[in-house]
Every structure is written in structure tokens, then in C-alpha cells.
Amino acid sequence: MRVGTFFNLRLRFSQKANIRPQTYQYEPLSSAKSIRLLEISPSAGSKVICCSLKTFELRNAPAFDALSYTWGHPLTPLSRRSALRSKIRGPPSKGPIVFSLHDAVDIPSQPIKLDSSGRIRRYPILIDGRTINVTENLRDALRMLSGLQERIEKPRHVWIDALCVDQENIAERNAQVALMADTFKAAQRVIVWLGKEDEFTADALSVIEQVSAIPEELWSSVAYTSFYEDDECYKKLQIQHLSSFNWLGFIALLNRSWFKRAWVVQEIALARSAVLVCGSRVFPWDKLSKTLAFIKSTKWYHHLTTEKMKHLAALKNHTGVYKKFLSSKADISMAAMYLDRTRLDMAVSGRLIPQAQLRRRKPSLRLLLETHRYSKSTDARDKVYAFLGLADRRLPPFNHQPKVLTPDYKQSVQNLYLEVARALLISHEDLGLLSHVQDMSHTRIPNLPSWVPDYSVVLHPYPLKFRGPCQWNASGDSRWKPDTSAMEKGQLHVQGFRLDIIDKTSILRNESKDPLTPWASTVGLAFGLDDYYQRIHPKDKPVSRVEVLWRTLTTNTYARQHPAPSLVGKLFIDYILNLQIRHRLMPWSSEVEFQPHHAPLSKSTYPEWHALLASEPPLSPYGLESYKQRLSAVVESLFAGTYSPIGLAQLQHEFDISGGRMRRLFKTRNKYLGTGARSLQIDDEVWVLAGAPVPFILRHLNGGNYRLLGEAYVHGVMHGETTGMGLKFQDIVLE
């Protein structure tokens, strides 16, 4: 008799006899290197999924697949299926719920289905004739696995964290987390369950099928703004036309919660091969990988946001199934791109890779934590533990501290994050880690020292070092001298000098109902500067107010080029013109406030722009006369129907990632202009710290110590210019 048939007969007998099957009890694993594997039996007409668990030493385990999935609701926000499911209620189920080993309560994009008593609804399955309750998405994944033979080869043995690990046994969880990298490397294949299909799936897969077929030699011929050229562009790429709906579906697919889980980075990066399953649709990871590579190469990801696409003419009067989704402020999500990049860095992709690259080193722990800061897990400790198995043990911090950072679910999040910060600071012997401290208004973990990154929250904006290939070096050759004993107590001793004190700050875009008020405050800060920006070295080129302003607003970087080329100044003048003449800036602008014609006219803004331009020195290319000439040319081309602001798309992107809602413009008493954390205030201090590549904003506390607010861009002092000013270094303490 087949195992599945026996289990079903047992279940039917229990039901007739009104006997509830007993709850499954785990037997201890035989060793620290052993794993359990799941066998899924045919249901033979029963609605209950029947399985069996067997234990093997990992090195002697039979061929098996590993399942990668999300515990929470897997679908894209605002899909019809998501909306329907939240209204459905079913009878409560009893017994312990099975949580994922690595995402006990992964952050869902939609409400998880609840039972009539308000608890998370659970579904019983049978393991060796005994019941265990699983979440809806895991139940759906198990059903998918039992029927895979219709689409791809059905696995006999599967490793699934929620079922193959005793979640109640902390010691076992610790050991299995430490072994997880080896488990996924040993798996023949990783099967990714993205969840059921929704109304967006077909559009998404159209993009993947078409774009993955584009010959790579054509990628370089694709212009940044050709995304808006429609048919002509696709003819050049030798593929069928992709509509706005297709691209929206692709955005929706990448916003499924699976792509943002912390543990999937390891699961995909270490996979020998990976296949994605979405309902009845199956496609290899390599097709998605090539699609993402094309989008990255063309920089089309800048355009793939609902905030920009909702203004496309094709979507103006006909939104179809995307009406609600267009209001979701969703973007392509760099999560998928970083995930694929890490997989390629691990050199296990199915794509052809030169043999020399196969010997590439694994990434460092610091790089993994920085790159995948966006990822989510409800257990905040997993924002560190999920990357330990991927990190190169030959690199810091493990080359100096081999026993540091081992999985321990009894350790508090605060202690873990402090341990991570200490290990990275000491092993790297510099203060670069401080750039990864989030704005204090975003900190979620309580009682963290201000200098310790809170890895449980997404970091917006990303640190200045990611702005381009430039190497910031504000502190020159100075070296940081650590006090390791003080770090254990939550205090960071640093050496540096106070450059200046902030005396004026800007208003951010979301802090005023009048969308032009932030620009008025920005112009006001520029007015506080001298005719020419102060020069630390006599040989420095004189720079006027307007030039200092646009260079600061872009952190002097454009299209990953530093310093930004002078042509950006001309683009900035056009940008001001668009604000002044109330011209339509969409679809490429992501901010409603950059559509002045949609907002009340601010009476104070225009005179200030006029006065700022009029204050420019006589030979400045940003003077009022040059501005008027450009205005005439733009108006003439407007009437001729030949003017388009689409060329400002890249500049808008630079503004968004350099400042946007996240960095605040400030001016200091000695007339430095810079940007820093949104929480900075008047009287906060700008410091240059030994061993730090960029300046930092510090707040003086009662008692003499300081709180770190975040990194800063200060125009003119980013490359060691201040080291010759004779300013004396002093020791201070960050709490």
C-alpha cells in the first residue's frame, strides 16, 4: 500500500470515528550536520496534504530540492485577488502554527487571512499521520510541489524550513541557521514559489519573455529616454511591442513580498539552478536575470515607477486593471536587481561565465549588509543572520575575529546590532560604517546608540559613497583611534574638529502644502552665500551662488560622473524655467510639486529666483540676461511644438536621490552650503572626523557628549581640503 493511501485511510477513519489526529512531534536531529527532508505523497482525492519527514546526514542526503517562499501574503498590493482574500473568513483551526525558520512573521504586502476569532488562519496537513498547521501560502506551495510533474520534474525530497526544522527548539534553530548555506548549496535546485497568479501576472511574463530575448549587443544602442518612444524602440530591439500595461505588470511582479525577504538572498545566490513558479506559470531565473540586466544597462528603472507612468498618455484615459495599482507609488524595486547581482557575484548563475570569474571571492559581510539593507524580516536578528552564510570568512570582520557573530536567537537585537557595529568598525579601522546610520526619525530598535545602524529599517537615502565612482576623502590621511572597551558600553570615541555650526535650514518637499515653498527656502539659503563661494586654496576656481547651489543639490555628481560637468548648469537653468513657466514636467518627474501648473501659484517664489539670478557676477553663465535669452528660446520652441523637458529626466533623478524628501539643505555660519539628515536643526554642528570619508552632523548633548545625526555633503570640503586649515583635532564621545 502506498504511503499516501495509508495516510488518507487513517485520516478518513479518524474523521468517521470523530478522532482528531495527534499533533506532530519532532524527534531530535542526530547531529549538528543532519537535516530533515520532506516527502510529499499524492493526495488520492483527499483535500489534506500528506507528507513524511526523514532525517539524513547532509553529506549523505539523497538528491533534494529546496523551497524558497514567503510566509506572509505573497501577492502584489492592490491586486483583486489580494482584495478578495482579505474579506474571506473561515472556521478557526486549532493546534500550533508553523512559522518559517527565517521569517517567523514576514512583513506581508497585504493583510493575512484571519479566522473568525481574529487569529491568523491556519491549514492542517499530515506529516507521518500527525497534524501540523501551516500558513495559507505554504499550503499553496505544497499543493504546487505535489503537481509539478505537469510543468517541471517533480522533486521526491524537498527541504522546507518551516517543516524540516523544529521551530520550538531554539538550539536546533541556531544550528540549522548556521547550516543553511550548506543546505542550499547541496540542493539540486531551488524552487521559488511566488504565489498564485493575479491579474498582473500575464503582463509581467510578457516583459520577461520579450526583454530576455533581446541580443545583448543591442543594449548599448538604447537611449535613456527611448523608453517613451514606443514602437520605434522595440523595432530596433527586434522584439514585439511592450505596452504600458506590460511594464506595470512587471513592476507589480517585482513588488511581490518574496523579492524583499532577507533570506532569499542566500537561497538564490547559492542555488545551483533556480526556477520561479507563479501559479501555473514556470520560468527559469536566468530569464529574469537577463531582463533585469537590460533594465539596469539602459537605466530604464528610473522610468519604471507608478508615479511617473501614471502620467503617460496611454494610461490617462484607460487604466484597465491597474487603476488602483497606479496610486500605490510602486517602483521597480532595486531589491530584485541587487538580488540578481549577488547571485552573479557568487558565480553560480546558469548563464555562461568565463572560467576566471568562477574563482571570484564571495562578498564581505559589510557589503552584503549594505547592499541588502532594503530586505525585510520580522525577526530583526535575521537582517544579520541571513547573510552570515554568504560572507567570505577570509575578509573582515572574520579574518580578525573568526568567532564573532554566530546565530543565537537568545541574543537581543540591540546587542546583536551593537556587536555588528563593533566588529565592522574595529576590523575595517575606519568610520565609514557611520554613513549607514539611518535618520533618527526612522530608528525602530529602542536603546541603540546613535552610531549603530538599525538594520531592521530601510536606509533612505543611500550613503553618499553610492552616488558615483568618486572617492570622498574629507578627513584626508587622518586615522581613527578606537577605544574598544568604551564601544562595549555603547560609547564611540572619535577624533576630529568642528568645521562649523548650522544657522539656516531648508523646508523639505513634504513639509509644506505649497509645493513651491521648499524651492523658496532653497533660494533663500543660496542668498545667504557670498558672491563667490569661499575658497580654501587660492588656486581654486571661483564659484558663484547658483553654481554652488546646483552642485550641492546634486552632490556634485551627474550620471555617476564627479565632479558634475558644466552642462548640468545649463540643465539647471532649464529646470528653473520649467518651474517658472509652469510647464508640464511629467511623466519623468516623480514629484507632484514639480508640476507647478497643478498647484497654487506661490507669489514669493518667482521674485526670489529673479533676484538670485540678478545677483550673479557679470560674467556668470547663470546671470539674468542669459536666463532671459534661454527663456525666449524655450517659449519660441513651445509655440513651435518642438520643446520637450524630457532631457531633464536625469537631472530630476539626481535631485531625487541626492536630496528629495530625505536630505535637508543647510547653510553654516561661515557660509558653507551642504545637505544632511532630515532631522538636522539650527545649531547642530558639522564635524570632520578622523578616518571618515565624509563630514557628519552631530548634536551636542547635555553633559558634553554628542549624538550622531548622519553624514553630510558640504560643498568644497569633500576631498581633504580642510586638512590644511590648521584646525585642531579633539577627542569627543558619541552616545
Secondary structure, DSSP 4 states (H G I P E B T S, - for coil): --HHHHHHHHHHHHHHTT-PPPBP-PPPPSSTTEEEEEEEEP-TT-SS-EEEEEEEEGGGPPS-EEEE--SS--SPTT-HHHHHHTT--B----SPBPPPSS-TT---SSPPPBBTTSSBP-EEEEETTEEEEE-HHHHHHHHHHHTGGGTSPPPSSEE-HHHHS-TT-HHHHHHHHHHHHHHHHH-SEEEEEEES--TTHHHHHHHHHHHTTS-GGGGGG--GGGGGSTHHHHHHHTS----HHHHHHHHHHHTSGGGGBSTHHHHHHT-SSEEEEETTEEEEHHHHHHHHHHHHHHTGGGT-BHHHHTTSHHHHS--GGGTTGGGS--B--HHHHHHHHHHHHTT--SS---GGGGGPPPPPHHHHHHHTTT-B-SSTTHHHHHHHTTS-TTSTTTTT-TT-----TTS-HHHHHHHHHHHHHHHHTSSGGGGGPPPTTT--STT--TTS--TTS--SSPPGGGSSS----TTTT------HHHHHTT-EEEEEEEEEEEEEEPPPGGG-SSTTHHHHHHHHHHHTS-SB---SSTTSPP-BHHHHHHHHHTTT-BTTBSSPPTHHHHHHHHHHHHHHTT---TTT---GGG-GGGSPPPTTHHHHHHHHHHTS-TT-TTSHHHHHHHHHHHHHHHHHT---GGGGHHHHHHHHHHTTTTEEEEEETT--EEEEETT--TT-EEEEETT-SS-EEEEE-TTS-EEEEEE-EETT-SSSGGGGS-PPPEEEEE-
